[in-house]
Amino acid sequence: MARDTISENVSTTQAYYDGPASEIYRTIWGDNLHMGIPPYEGASLQEAMDNTNIIMAEAANLTPDDRVIDLGCGYGSTARYIASHYGCTVIGQTISNEELKLAQERAEKSDASHLLKFEWGDFHNIEYPDGSFDVVWSQEAFLHGADKNQILSECYRVLKPGGTFIFSDILVRRETSQADRERIYARLNTVDIWDHPDYEQAIKQHGFELLKAEDHSQYVAPTYGGVVSKVRENRSELVSAIGDETVDKTIAALDFWVESANAGKVGWGIFLAKKPS
C-alpha cells in the first residue's frame, strides 16, 4: 500500500482520538479502551475489561524477563497492569497525543513507573530494530490500520525468535454488505476491518505459528450496549463538553454497532501466535 495512503490513515485516526472521541472515551470507558469478557454475570463494563487483560496476560505466559510492546496502548491501563502484576518492562505506543499525555501522567503515579515507557508510535512502522521484544501485544487497534499485512510484518520483525504475539481485534464478517461496512467504519473513521479467517490466514502467511484463534463475538453487543447506555446516562456532561450534535451522532453510531453485532455482522477475536525459534 502507498505510503501516502497509510500516512493519511494515521492522520485521520489521530484526529479521531484527539477530537471529541477523547472526551467520550475518558468519560465512558475510563482508562481501559477495549472489549470486555465478564468474569461473572452482572459484572460491570470495567470489571469485564479488566478480566480481558487477565485472560490475555495469562495466555501470553508473561514473565518478569519479558520486554513487551503494546501497540495502540490507549491511556496505558493494560501496560500498567502488565508491568505491575508481571514485572515486565513495557513500552506503550499510540498515535494519539491526548492518550499519550494521560498515559504518561498515569505512569508517573504507578508503582511500576520504572518499568513503563509511553511514546508516539505508528504500528505500520515500528521504529525498533529486529528482534527487540519478547512479546508484541495489542487490543482493538489494528482495525484502524490501512495496511494490516504491513502491521503483521512489522510485528513479526520486532519479535525475538520464540517471541509471543498476542492481540485482539474487532471483526467485520466477510458477507457484510458494503453499505453496512461503510456505516460500521464511519464511527471510527477507519477504512478496513478484517474477519476472523483473514487474520488466521495472514498470521500464518507472515511466518507465525498460530496457537489460538478465539472467537468472542458474543461480547461485542453487551460491551457496546453498556457503552451507549453510559453515554445516555452522562449525556448532559458530554453535551457541555462536545455538543449536542456530536453526542447524538455517537449514540446513533453505537446503536448501529450493537444492532450489527446482534445481527452477526460485527465480531471480536483474540489471537495468540509465536515467532518460530
For each residue, the residues with C-beta under 8 A, 3 or more apart:
1: 5 6 146 147 150
2: 5 6
3: 6 7
4: 7 8
5: 1 2 8 9 146 147
6: 1 2 3 9 10 124 146 147 150
7: 3 4 10 11
8: 4 5 11 12 146
9: 5 6 12 13 144 145 146 190 191
10: 6 7 13 14 95 122 124 146
11: 7 8 14 15
12: 8 9 15 16 189
13: 9 10 16 17 95 144 188 189 190
14: 10 11 17 18 95 96 97
15: 11 12 18 19 189
16: 12 13 19 21 188 189
17: 13 14 21 22 25 94 95 96 98 99
18: 14 15 22 96 97 98
19: 15 16 22
20: 23 24 242 243 246 250
21: 16 17 24 25
22: 17 18 19 25 26 96 98 99
23: 20 26 27 238 241 242
24: 20 21 27 28 29 231 238 242 250
25: 17 21 22 28 29 33 74 75
26: 22 23 29 30 75 102
27: 23 24 230 234 237 238 241
28: 24 25 227 230 231 234
29: 24 25 26 32 33 45 49 227
30: 26 46 77
31: 74 75 76 77 102 106
32: 29 36 46 49 50 53 74 75 77 78
33: 25 29 74 75 77 139 140
34: 49 52 74 78 139 140 168
35: 49 52 139 140 168 170 216 219 220 223 268
36: 32 43 45 46 47 48 49 50 51 52 219 222 223 226
37: 48 51 52 55 216 219
38: 41 42 43 47 48 51 219 222
39: 43 47 48 51
40: 43
41: 38
42: 38
43: 36 38 39 40 47 48 51
44: 47 48
45: 29 36 48 49 223 226 227 230
46: 30 32 36 49 50
47: 36 38 39 43 44 50 51
48: 36 37 38 39 43 44 45 51 52 219 222 223
49: 29 32 34 35 36 45 46 52 53
50: 32 36 46 47 53 54 81
51: 36 37 38 39 43 47 48 54 55
52: 34 35 36 37 48 49 55 56 139 168
53: 32 49 50 56 57 77 78 81 82
54: 50 51 57 58
55: 37 51 52 58 59 270
56: 52 53 59 60 137 139 166 168 270
57: 53 54 60 62 81 82 85 86
58: 54 55 61
59: 55 56 166 212 270 272
60: 56 57 135 137 164 166 272
61: 58 164
62: 57 66 68 82 86 88 135
63: 66 86 87 88
64: 86 87 88
65: 134
66: 62 63 86 88 89 134 135
67: 88 89 91 132 133 134 135
68: 62 79 82 88 89 90 91 133 134 135 136 137
69: 90 91 92 93 126 128 132 133 135 136 137 158
70: 73 76 78 79 82 90 91 92 93 137 138
71: 93 121 123 126 136 137 138 141 142 155 167
72: 93 94 95 123 138 139 140 141 142 144
73: 70 76 78 79 92 93 94 99 103 118
74: 25 31 32 33 34 77 78 94 96 99 103 139
75: 25 26 31 32 33 99 102 103 106
76: 31 70 73 79 80 92 99 102 103 104 106 107 116 118
77: 30 31 32 33 53 74 80 81 106
78: 32 34 53 70 73 74 81 82 137 139
79: 68 70 73 76 82 83 90 91 92 103 107 116 118
80: 76 77 83 84 90 106 107 110 112 116
81: 50 53 57 77 78 84 85
82: 53 57 62 68 70 78 79 85 86 88 90 137
83: 79 80 86 87 88 89 90 110 112 115 116
84: 80 81 110 111 112
85: 57 81 82
86: 57 62 63 64 66 82 83
87: 63 64 83 112 115
88: 62 63 64 66 67 68 82 83 115 135
89: 66 67 68 83 115
90: 68 69 70 79 80 82 83 115 116 117
91: 67 68 69 70 79 117 118 119 133
92: 69 70 73 76 79 103 116 117 118 119
93: 69 70 71 72 73 118 119 120 121 122 123 126
94: 17 72 73 74 99 100 103 118 120 121
95: 10 13 14 17 72 120 121 122
96: 14 17 18 22 74 99 100
97: 14 18 100 101 120
98: 17 18 22 101 102
99: 17 22 73 74 75 76 94 96 102 103
100: 94 96 97 103 104 118 119 120
101: 97 98 104 105
102: 26 31 75 76 98 99 105 106
103: 73 74 75 76 79 92 94 99 100 106 107 118
104: 76 100 101 107 108 118
105: 101 102 108 109
106: 31 75 76 77 80 102 103 109 110
107: 76 79 80 103 104 110 113 116 117 118
108: 104 105 113
109: 105 106 113
110: 80 83 84 106 107 113 116
111: 84
112: 80 83 84 87 115 116
113: 107 108 109 110 116
114:
115: 83 87 88 89 90 112
116: 76 79 80 83 90 92 107 110 112 113
117: 90 91 92 107
118: 73 76 79 91 92 93 94 100 103 104 107
119: 91 92 93 100
120: 93 94 95 97 100
121: 71 93 94 95 126 127
122: 10 93 95 125 126
123: 71 72 93 126 138 141 142 145 151 154 155
124: 6 10 145 146 147 150 151 154
125: 122 154
126: 69 71 93 121 122 123 154 155 157 158
127: 121
128: 69 132 133 158
129: 132 158
130: 157 158
131: 158 159 160 161 163
132: 67 69 128 129 158 160
133: 67 68 69 91 128 136 158 159 160 163
134: 65 66 67 68 159 160 163 164
135: 60 62 66 67 68 69 88 159 163 164 165 166
136: 68 69 71 133 155 158 159 163 164 165 166 167
137: 56 60 68 69 70 71 78 82 166 167
138: 70 71 72 123 141 142 166 167 168 169
139: 33 34 35 52 56 72 74 78 167 168 169
140: 33 34 35 72 143 168 169 170 268
141: 71 72 123 138 144 145 167 169
142: 71 72 123 138 145 148 151 167 169 194
143: 140 169 170 188 190 193 194
144: 9 13 72 141 188 190
145: 9 123 124 141 142 148 150 151 192
146: 1 5 6 8 9 10 124 191 192
147: 1 5 6 124 150 151
148: 142 145 151 152 192 194 198 202
149: 152 153 202 206
150: 1 6 124 145 147 153 154
151: 123 124 142 145 147 148 154 155
152: 148 149 155 156 202 203 206 208
153: 149 150 156 157 206
154: 123 124 125 126 150 151 157 158
155: 71 123 126 136 151 152 158 159 165 206
156: 152 153 159 165 206 207 208 275
157: 126 130 153 154
158: 69 126 128 129 130 131 132 133 136 154 155
159: 131 133 134 135 136 155 156 163 164 165 275
160: 131 132 133 134 163 275
161: 131 275 276 277
162: 274 275 276 277
163: 131 133 134 135 136 159 160 274 275
164: 60 61 134 135 136 159 272 273 274
165: 135 136 155 156 159 203 208 271 272 273 274 275
166: 56 59 60 135 136 137 138 270 271 272 273
167: 71 136 137 138 139 141 142 270 271
168: 34 35 52 56 138 139 140 216 268 269 270 271
169: 138 139 140 141 142 143 193 194 199 268 269 271
170: 35 140 143 193 220 266 267 268
171: 193 194 195 196 199 217 266 267 268 269
172: 176 181 184 193 194 195 265 266 267
173: 176 195 264 265 266 267
174: 195 197 198
175:
176: 172 173 180 181 184 260 265
177: 180 181
178: 181 182
179: 182 183
180: 176 177 183 184 260 265
181: 172 176 177 178 184 185 193
182: 178 179 185 186
183: 179 180 186 187 253 256 260
184: 172 176 180 181 187 193 256 257 260 265 266
185: 181 182 188 189 190 191 192 193
186: 182 183 189 253
187: 183 184 250 253 254 256 257
188: 13 16 143 144 185
189: 12 13 15 16 185 186
190: 9 13 143 144 185 193
191: 9 146 185
192: 145 146 148 185
193: 143 169 170 171 172 181 184 185 190
194: 142 143 148 169 171 172 198 199 202
195: 171 172 173 174 198 199 267
196: 171 199 200 213 215 267 269
197: 174 200 201
198: 148 174 194 195 201 202
199: 169 171 194 195 196 202 203 213 269 271
200: 196 197 203 204 210 213 271
201: 197 198 204 205
202: 148 149 152 194 198 199 205 206
203: 152 165 199 200 206 208 210 213 271 273
204: 200 201 207 208 210
205: 201 202
206: 149 152 153 155 156 202 203
207: 156 204 275 276
208: 152 156 165 203 204 273 274 275
209: 273 274 275 276
210: 200 203 204 213 271 272 273
211: 272 273 274
212: 59 270 271 272
213: 196 199 200 203 210 269 270 271 272
214: 269 270 271
215: 196 267 268 269
216: 35 37 168 219 268 269 270
217: 171 220 261 264 266 267 268 269
218: 221 222
219: 35 36 37 38 48 216 222 223 268
220: 35 170 217 223 224 257 261 266 267 268
221: 218 224 225 258 261 262
222: 36 38 48 218 219 225 226
223: 35 36 45 48 219 220 226 227
224: 220 221 227 228 254 257 258 261
225: 221 222 228 229 258
226: 36 45 222 223 229 230
227: 28 29 45 223 224 230 231 254
228: 224 225 231 232 251 254 255 258
229: 225 226 232 233
230: 27 28 45 226 227 233 234
231: 24 28 227 228 234 235 238 247 250 251 254
232: 228 229 235 251
233: 229 230
234: 27 28 230 231 237 238
235: 231 232 238 239 247
236: 239 240
237: 27 234 240 241
238: 23 24 27 231 234 235 241 242 247
239: 235 236 242 243 244 247
240: 236 237
241: 23 27 237 238
242: 20 23 24 238 239 246 247
243: 20 239 246 247
244: 239 247 248
245: 248 249
246: 20 242 243 249 250
247: 231 235 238 239 242 243 244 250 251
248: 244 245 251 252
249: 245 246 252 253
250: 20 24 187 231 246 247 253 254
251: 228 231 232 247 248 254 255
252: 248 249 255 256
253: 183 186 187 249 250 256 257
254: 187 224 227 228 231 250 251 257 258
255: 228 251 252 258 259
256: 183 184 187 252 253 259 260
257: 184 187 220 224 253 254 260 261 266
258: 221 224 225 228 254 255 261 262
259: 255 256 262 263
260: 176 180 183 184 256 257 263 265 266
261: 217 220 221 224 257 258 264 265 266 267
262: 221 258 259
263: 259 260
264: 173 217 261 267
265: 172 173 176 180 184 260 261
266: 170 171 172 173 184 217 220 257 260 261
267: 170 171 172 173 195 196 215 217 220 261 264
268: 35 140 168 169 170 171 215 216 217 219 220
269: 168 169 171 196 199 213 214 215 216 217
270: 55 56 59 166 167 168 212 213 214 216
271: 165 166 167 168 169 199 200 203 210 212 213 214
272: 59 60 164 165 166 210 211 212 213
273: 164 165 166 203 208 209 210 211
274: 162 163 164 165 208 209 211
275: 156 159 160 161 162 163 165 207 208 209
276: 161 162 207 209
277: 161 162
